[in-house]
Amino acid sequence: MTEHILQKYYDKRGLTYGMNSLRRRKVLELIYEDGIEGKKILDIGCATGYLGRDLKKENNTIVGMDISATLIGEAKRFYDEVHVLDIENDPIPESVQKHSFDFVVAAEFIEHLFDQEKFLEKVKEMLAPGGKFILTTPNFLVWNNRIKMLLGRFGIKEVFNDKSHIHLLSYTGLHEKLKGAGFTIVKENNIWYPNWLEKIHGILPAGIFVYQTIIKLQA
């Protein structure tokens, strides 16, 4: 892969990324409930391996991908195979193409892409028959962001504080995009804001009160 500005950015900034315990737990719940012994799992945008360290314990074959060689250097101890690549511009390695994955995971990844539709097509090609796609991304139109925008505080710092977010997605917009790409929703395990609202989520509009969309899909 040719080094470019995005790779340099993530090499420098990526070590500050992380996955809080609540989001990690909710992602793992969606995977574990299917029974994951001996599964093939692809973790796209794996960063330093904060999911890999949990999944590796379950006798799976786990492949990690990230644009940053620095992050992959940290993550490789948790994965059976790792690759440094820009998934939007680099070819998928042959060793990855030979797999059909039972799970493809893209946690906090799709908002960093220029061409989200092309990425979703690539995911479909890598899934085994009956395979599941676990996707997480912020809901740009969560209620507190709506208030900030009404007050004229629209900007990276006020919204999600990450200038590498290229396309911010609303809860509803994400669902429409996924449906258009040929995915069906299997289950959601979202983070609500504030967290206690999850207890009464059945009577609240998700598009307003979901902070982090965490969703299991099937093609």
C-alpha positions in Angstrom: 0.0 0.0 0.0 1.3 3.4 -0.9 1.5 5.6 2.2 -0.7 8.7 2.0 -2.2 11.4 4.1 -4.8 9.2 5.6 -2.4 6.5 6.7 -0.1 9.2 8.3 -3.1 10.6 10.1 -4.2 7.3 11.6 -0.6 6.4 12.4 -0.4 9.5 14.5 -3.9 9.7 15.9 -5.0 6.1 16.0 -3.3 5.1 19.2 -5.7 7.5 21.0 -8.7 5.6 19.7 -10.4 3.0 21.8 -13.7 1.2 22.4 -15.4 1.8 25.7 -16.5 -1.2 27.7 -20.2 -0.7 27.0 -19.9 -0.6 23.2 -17.5 -3.6 23.3 -19.9 -5.6 25.4 -22.8 -4.8 23.1 -20.9 -5.8 20.0 -19.7 -9.0 21.5 -23.2 -9.9 22.7 -24.4 -9.8 19.0 -21.6 -12.1 18.1 -21.7 -14.5 21.0 -25.4 -15.1 20.8 -24.9 -17.0 17.5 -22.3 -19.3 19.1 -18.9 -18.5 17.8 -16.7 -21.6 18.5 -14.6 -22.2 15.4 -16.0 -19.2 13.4 -14.1 -17.1 10.8 -14.2 -13.4 11.8 -13.0 -10.4 9.9 -12.4 -7.2 11.9 -12.2 -4.2 9.6 -10.7 -1.2 11.1 -9.4 -3.3 13.9 -7.1 -0.5 15.3 -5.1 -1.9 18.3 -7.2 -5.0 18.5 -9.7 -4.1 21.2 -12.2 -6.7 19.8 -9.6 -9.2 18.8 -8.4 -9.7 22.3 -11.9 -10.9 23.3 -12.6 -13.0 20.3 -9.3 -14.8 20.1 -10.2 -16.7 23.3 -12.9 -18.6 21.5 -10.9 -20.8 19.1 -11.8 -18.7 16.1 -9.9 -17.7 13.0 -9.7 -14.0 13.3 -8.4 -11.6 10.6 -7.7 -7.9 11.2 -7.4 -5.0 8.8 -6.4 -1.4 9.4 -5.0 1.4 7.4 -2.3 2.1 10.0 0.8 0.0 10.3 1.3 1.4 13.7 -2.0 0.1 14.9 -1.6 -3.2 13.2 1.7 -3.6 15.0 -0.2 -3.4 18.3 -3.1 -5.6 17.2 -1.3 -8.5 15.5 -0.8 -10.5 18.7 -4.6 -10.9 18.9 -5.2 -12.1 15.3 -4.3 -15.1 13.2 -3.7 -12.8 10.2 -3.4 -9.0 9.9 -3.2 -6.7 6.9 -2.3 -3.0 6.5 -4.5 -1.6 3.7 -6.8 1.2 2.7 -10.0 -0.8 1.9 -11.3 1.9 -0.3 -8.3 1.9 -2.7 -6.3 -1.3 -2.2 -7.2 -4.7 -3.4 -8.4 -7.2 -0.9 -5.4 -9.6 -0.2 -5.8 -13.1 -1.8 -5.4 -14.7 1.6 -8.5 -12.9 2.8 -10.4 -13.5 -0.4 -10.1 -17.3 0.1 -12.1 -17.0 3.3 -15.9 -16.8 3.6 -16.5 -15.1 6.9 -19.1 -16.0 9.4 -18.8 -12.5 10.9 -17.6 -9.3 9.4 -17.2 -6.5 12.0 -16.8 -2.8 11.2 -17.0 -0.9 14.5 -16.8 2.9 14.2 -15.5 2.6 10.6 -18.1 3.4 8.0 -18.2 7.1 9.0 -14.5 7.4 7.9 -15.2 6.3 4.3 -15.7 8.3 1.2 -17.7 5.6 -0.7 -19.8 3.8 1.8 -21.9 2.0 -0.8 -18.8 0.4 -2.4 -17.6 -0.7 1.0 -21.0 -2.4 1.7 -20.7 -4.3 -1.5 -17.3 -5.5 -0.5 -18.6 -6.7 2.8 -21.3 -8.7 1.1 -18.7 -10.4 -1.1 -16.7 -11.5 1.9 -19.6 -13.0 3.9 -20.3 -16.7 4.0 -23.8 -17.9 3.2 -25.8 -17.0 6.3 -22.9 -14.8 7.6 -23.5 -11.8 9.7 -22.3 -8.2 9.5 -21.9 -6.3 12.7 -21.8 -2.5 12.2 -21.5 0.4 14.6 -21.6 4.1 14.0 -22.7 7.3 15.8 -26.2 8.6 15.2 -25.5 12.2 14.1 -29.0 13.3 14.9 -29.2 12.2 18.5 -31.2 14.7 20.5 -28.4 16.6 22.1 -26.7 17.2 18.7 -30.0 18.5 17.4 -30.1 21.0 20.2 -26.5 22.1 19.6 -27.3 22.7 16.0 -30.3 24.8 16.8 -28.0 26.9 19.0 -25.6 27.4 16.1 -23.0 25.0 17.5 -22.5 22.9 14.4 -18.9 21.7 14.1 -16.6 18.8 14.7 -15.8 19.7 18.3 -19.4 20.2 19.2 -20.7 17.0 17.5 -18.3 14.1 17.6 -14.9 15.6 18.0 -13.2 13.6 15.2 -12.2 15.4 12.0 -11.7 12.1 10.2 -15.5 11.5 10.1 -16.2 12.0 6.4 -19.9 11.1 6.2 -22.0 11.5 9.4 -25.0 9.2 9.5 -28.3 9.5 11.2 -30.1 6.4 12.6 -32.7 6.6 9.9 -30.3 7.4 7.1 -28.1 4.4 8.0 -31.1 2.1 7.9 -32.1 3.3 4.5 -28.5 3.0 3.2 -28.2 -0.6 4.5 -31.6 -1.6 3.0 -30.6 -0.1 -0.3 -27.4 -2.1 -0.2 -29.4 -5.4 0.2 -28.9 -6.0 3.9 -31.7 -7.0 6.3 -31.6 -6.2 10.0 -31.2 -9.2 12.3 -31.0 -7.4 15.6 -30.0 -4.1 17.2 -28.2 -3.6 20.4 -27.9 0.2 20.5 -26.5 2.6 23.0 -29.0 5.2 24.1 -28.3 8.6 25.5 -28.5 8.8 28.4 -27.9 5.1 28.9 -30.8 4.6 31.3 -33.2 5.3 28.4 -32.5 1.8 27.1 -34.9 0.5 29.8 -37.8 2.2 28.2 -36.6 2.1 24.6 -39.8 0.5 23.3 -41.7 3.8 23.8 -39.0 6.2 22.5 -38.1 7.1 18.9 -34.7 5.5 18.2 -33.8 8.1 15.7 -33.8 10.8 18.4 -32.4 8.9 21.4 -30.0 6.3 20.1 -26.4 7.7 20.5 -24.6 4.7 18.9 -26.2 2.4 16.4 -25.0 -1.2 16.9 -26.6 -3.5 14.5 -26.4 -7.1 13.2 -27.2 -7.6 9.5 -27.5 -10.3 7.0 -27.2 -10.0 3.2 
